[in-house]
Each structure stands twice: as C-alpha cells, then as structure tokens.
Amino acid sequence: RARATLNTMLILSRELTGELEKLKEVERINVAGSVRRKKETIKDLDILIVSPVPEKVMDFFTRLPQVGEILAKGRTKSSIRTKEGIQVDLRVVDPDCFGAALCYFTGSKAHNIRIRELAVKKGFKINEYGIFQGSARVGGESEEEVYEALGLSFIPPELREDRGEVEAAFKGTLPELVTLKDIRGDLHVHSKYS
C-alpha cells in the first residue's frame, strides 16, 4: 500500500474519531502516530481511546461504514483496512497509562529509542503503560508526566523525530511552534487561469 498524504489522513481521522466520539463509553480519544506528528505522507492511522467497555468500542469500530476489511479484532486492539486501503489501528488503554501510550504511539521510532535510553540512564523503565522506577509507576496518565519524570520540557508531537529535540527539551530551548491562533490574516493567491 502506498503512503497517503497528510490531508487524506486528517480527513479520515476526523471522520473516524467523530464516529467513535458518539459512543458514550468513549471517555478520551486521540489520534497518535505520524498523523499527530503531521508528517507529509503516512502509512497508517493510530487511534487511542480510554473506555471502561473496550469490547463495545471494538464492535462499533469494526462495523463503521469506512471498514473494507477487518485485519484483527481483539478486546483492546483492533485493526481494519478502509475501503480505500488505509490501515487503521485502534487501541483501548487504561486512563492511568493514556499519556504514556500517547507518547509511545506518537513518537517516531528514533525518538522513542532516545527516550527509552534516557530513561534507562536515569534508572527508569518506560513503555506504553507508563514510566516506572522499579515496580513503582511514577507517571503515565499524561504525556507531561512522562517528560517531566525524565527532566524534560514537554516535547510537542511535531518535533518527536530525534533531531535534537531531546537536548533542546533539557535546555529549555524548544522552538515555539506556529499554531492556528498565530495566524492573523488570510491566504490569497492568483493563478493564470482566472
């Protein structure tokens, strides 16, 4: 399967999360992976949910009108391929590890390796279930808890590529990203076709 453009994946992610949010059993929902990092092209879509009734969420998800094929269906993880051929993975996680799972499933592979190496150097173990010192959980409910436990400023998803963001987070010199609230005008262009 070829990679899809960010725009295609953003539209699909909004459609799917919009449908899933209709379930009263969905307490939290977030898109993760390359879509959350705003990569130009993307292989698949990852969605994380907190729900006390994961089986109901999985049943609903695998019956959505966008589903072309069910690749796997489990109690807390299911994968489908849309009618357009895009793979979508859905995971239901516990509330106390939602932030750790969001970190884990959002970061690029290189970023996650750096974060795990840093955790080991500081005497922690980090995975999608939380950040632990021995058997004691020291964070994981929010992404901020995970980065804070490692002595880092919060690293925005768009920067999680292992391109110096960890060092910048240590120094407190992460760049401030442009957001929609920063845009104070409109875009106007002309073409020779007008």
Buried (B, 14 or more C-beta within 10 A) or exposed (E): EEBBEBEBBBEBBEBBBEBBEEBEBBEEBBBBBBBBBBBEEBBBBBBBBBBEBBBBBBEBBBEBEBBEEBEEBEEBBBBBBBEEEBBBBBBBBBEBBBBBBBBBBBBBEEBBEBBBEBBEEEEBBBBBBBBBBEEEBBBBBBBBBBBBBBEBBEBBBBBBBBEEBBEBBBEEEBEEEEEEEEEEEEEEEEEEEE
